[in-house]
Amino acid sequence: MTTLQASKREQARQTLIAFAAAHQAVAVWDRLGEDFSTQWDQGVRDEMIRTVQAGRSEAISQADGYIDRALAEQGLAFAAAGGLTINTQRLLATTPDGRTLGGLLDNGIIKAKQAIAGGSGWHDALVGSRDFIASATSDTIRQTASDFVSIDATRRPGVGGYVRQLSVPSCRSCVALAGAFYRTNTGFQRHPKCDCIHVPVSDAAAAEPYLTDPKAYFNSLSRAQQDAVFGERDAQAIRDGANPVTVINKRARGQNKRSTNLTIDDIYTVAGDNRDRAITLLRENGYLSESGRVTLARTNRVDRRDLTDPRQLTSAERRAAAQ
């Protein structure tokens, strides 16, 4: 796999911007005291919004020109069609998921109040919301930069699509996604704290040098790292020859209750210490392919909900959490 230096530098700089803004946002949050709800409404909220918006603006400024730098390193130059320009004010008007920024940050106060209702003291409640503020800030900034890059690529007819560049160490979902070429009109999937980045290319053939081989990535990890990233059972399946993308996608989708296919856990429970039996079951259930070629499932989507927010859970998930 080839790594563009322009992409590597962009990734590092965007990470620094997001980290610095999150640090500043937490410093603002930490000024709240026992009367935090009143303090929030009387100025802290506005200061927090300004802090995050400043980080988003800096991220956009950094991203402006990234497509040109990445293409230049490939010996390419594609201009925008018809002189199209990007309306950055529209990008900053809402969060990437369409909410107001203030509405997003208000969840920090809501979580603190929920913690107090559950018996926590005001100080512990505020400390408990600190991670949310940091994550909400950094994720919003990263996604804003990513959205800018997506728009910038789309307005250039010569850019046919992109590949995903990982930031090692990477999660299992991103490893699977990094092994494919995506058209410019395909959204860049992100999960909380994701710091992967677009690598713009002209077409699928041009993407080949920049694709991540999931199996090669897996093999680059120690056994302990493999188990930590992929889970012990799934990592063992991959070590036994299963295609990593198949394992990841099937784990992400889950199994239909009416399906007769076995999960990875089922297979290793049935096979016990019999490796030959495990390999047979892996093959029979579609985890092992004779050709070694597996098509990425387009239905695989990263769950971007905040699962600590009851309002974002399904009724079934809320019932399960209450048990």
N, C-alpha and C positions, 0 to 999 in steps of 0.2 A: 504494500500500500504506500502510495506517495502522499506526502503532506505538504500542502502549500504553506510557505512561510507567511504569506499575507494572512491566511486563515488562522494560523497559529498565533500570530501577533494580535489579530482582532479578537480572538477568543480570550487571550490573556488580558487585554485592555478592557474588554467588556466585563470580565469577571472583577477586575479591580474597581471599576465604576460602580457596579452593583454592590460590592462589599463595602466600599466607602460610604455609599448612600445609606445602606442598612445600618452601619455603625452610627451615622449621624441621626438617623431616625430613632434608634434605640436611645441615644443620648437625650433626645427631646422627650421621648416616652418616660424616661427615668426621672424627669422633673415632676411627674404627677405625684400627688400625695393622697392623704385619706379622703379629701373632697375631690377625687379625681374626675367625677362626672361634670362638676361645675367648672373645674379647671380646663377640661377638654373643650367645653363649649365656649369658654371665655378667652381662647387664644391658642391653646396647645394644638387643637385640631388644625387650625389654619397654618400654623408653623409646620406641622407635620406634612400637610399637603404641599407646601412650598418646598420642603426638603426633598420629597419624593419626586416632584415635578422637575426640580433642578437636576436630579440624577437622571431622569428620563431624557431631558433635553441634552445633557452631556452624552448620553448613550447614543442618541440620534446623531449628534455632531460627529461622534467617533465612527458610526456606521456609514455616514455620508462619505462616499468614495471607496468603501470597502469592495463593492462589486468591481469597480474599475481596477483596484489594486490586485484583486484575485484573478481577474481576466488577463491583466497585463503580464502576470507571472506565467500564464499559459500561452502568451504570445497573441492574445486576442484583444479586441476593442469593439464593443457594441454600444451604440448610442441609443438613447430613448427615442421611441417612435413619436414623431410629430412634436418634438420639444416638450413632451409631457413632464410636469414637475410634481413632486410629492408635497402634499399639503400636510406639513408637520403639525400645524395647529389642530387639525382634525384628529391626528393620532393622539395628541395630548389631551383632547377634550374629554375622553373617557378612558377607563382602564381597557386593556386588550380584550377583556371578555364583555365589554359594553356597559359596565357599571360606572358610577361616578367614583372618583378616587376617594372622596370623603366617605362615601358609603362603604367602600372596601375597608378603609382604616377604622371606621366606627366599630367593626367587628372586634377590634381589640378591647374596646370598652365593654361591649356585649359579653365577651368571654370572661372578662374580669368580674362583671356583675353575676354571671352564672356561677363562677367559682365561689363568690361570697355567699350566694344562695345555697351553695352546697356545703358551706361550713368553713370556707377559707377566710383568713384575715385579709384586710385590704392590701397589705404589702405583698403577701404571697400571691394574691390574685393578680396584682399588677406584674409581678415577676413571671407568673405563669403565662401572661399574654405577650411577654417580651419576644419570645420566639416567633409568635405569629406576626408581630410588627416587622421583625427582621426579614422573615421569609416573604411576607406580602410585598415589602419594599423591593427586595432583590429580584423576586420573580416578575414583578410588574416591569421593572427596568429591563431585565433580560428579554422579556416578551416584546416590549416596545421596540427594542433594537432589532429583534428578529422580524417583527412585522414590517419595519422600515426596509430591511433587506429584501423581504419577500416582495414588497411593492416595487422596489428598485429593480429587481430581477424581472418582474412581470412586464414592466414598461419597456424592456429592451427585447425586441423580437429575436435577436441573435442568441439570447440565453434560453436554451431549451429546457433547462431544469437544474436540479442540484443533487448533491449527495450530502450525507450527514457526516460531519467530522466529530468524533468523540473527544471528550476531555477525560483522559484516564486518571483515576479509575472510573469506569462507567457502569451503569446499571444494566441488567439483562435486557430490558425493553429497548434501550438505546442501542445496544450491541446488535440486536436483530434489525432495527431500523437502518443502521449504518451500512447494511450490506446490499442496498438497492439504490437505483436511480429513480428520482421523482420529477415529474413535470412541474413547471413553475406554478401551475394552478393547484398543486397539491399542498395543503396546509402543512406547516412544519410542526409536528407533534412534540409537545413538551410536557413534562411533569414538574411538580414543585422542585426547585433547586436544580433543574436541568441547565447545564451550561454547554450543550452541544451547539454547533454552528453550521450554517449553510456553506457549501462550497459550490459556487455557480459554475456550470459547464454548458457547452454548446449543445450536446446531445448525449444519448446513452453510451455511444462508443467512447466519447471523450471522458465519460464518467468512470470508466473501468479502472484507471490507475489509482483513483481516489476512494474506491470502495473498500470497506472493512470486511475481511473474511471472518465471520463469527467464530468459526472453528479455530482459525489461527489466533484470534484474540483469546479464546478460551485456553488454548495450549500455552499462551504466553504467561498465564497466571500460575501461581503455586497451587497445590491441591487445596490448601486452606483457603486461598482467595477464591478458587473455583466454587467451593462449598458455600462461602459467604455470599458471593454474588448471585449464584444460580440456585442455591439450595442444595442440600446434601443429596437428595434423591435425584433431582434433575441433573446435577453435576455428574453423578455416577452414570446416569443414562448416557450422557454425552461422552464420558470416558469409555463407555462400552460401545460407542460407535453411532449413537443417535445424532441426527442433525440438530445443532443448537437452535436454529430458527423454528423447526418443527416443535421442539420441546418448549421453547419460550411462548410461541403462539398458542399452543394447546393449553398451557398452564394459564395464560392470560385470559383466554376465552372461557375456560372451564369446560366441563363435560355436560352435555345435555343429559338430564336424569333418565331419559328413555334410551340413551345410547348404550350399546353393548361394549363400546370401546373401553379399554382399561386406562386409567390415569397412570402417571409415572409411579405414584405411591402404591397403587394397586399392583403394578407389575413387580415391584421389588418386594412387596409383601408376599405375593404368590411365589416368586422365584426363590426367596430366601437367599442362601449362599450359592445357589446354582447359577453361575454366570451364563452358561450355555442356554439355560431356560429363560433367563432374563433377556438375552439377545433375541431368542425366538419370539418372545412376547413383544419386544420392542418392534421387531419387524412386522409381526402380525397386526399390530395396532397403529402402524403408520409412522412410528418414530424413526425407524431405520429405512433408508431408501437405497436400493441396489445401485442406482445411478448417482446417488449423492446430490442430486439436484432437487431443490425444494422451492416452490413458489411462495413468496411472502404473502401472507393473508392480508388482504386489503381491509378486512373487518377489524383488524387489531387496532385498538385505540387506547391511548393512555388515559386513565381516569384522573381528570384534573380537578375533581371536587375536593373541597376541604372536608374530610371525613370527621373532623372534630366538631363541625357545625351541624346540629341536628336538622336544620332546615334543608340541607343538601343531601340528606339520606332518603332512600325510598322507604315506604311504610314497612316493608319486610325487614330492611336493615335497622330501622328504629326499634322494631319489636325484638330483633335479635340482640341489639345493644342493651335493651332493658332487662334481658334475662340474666 
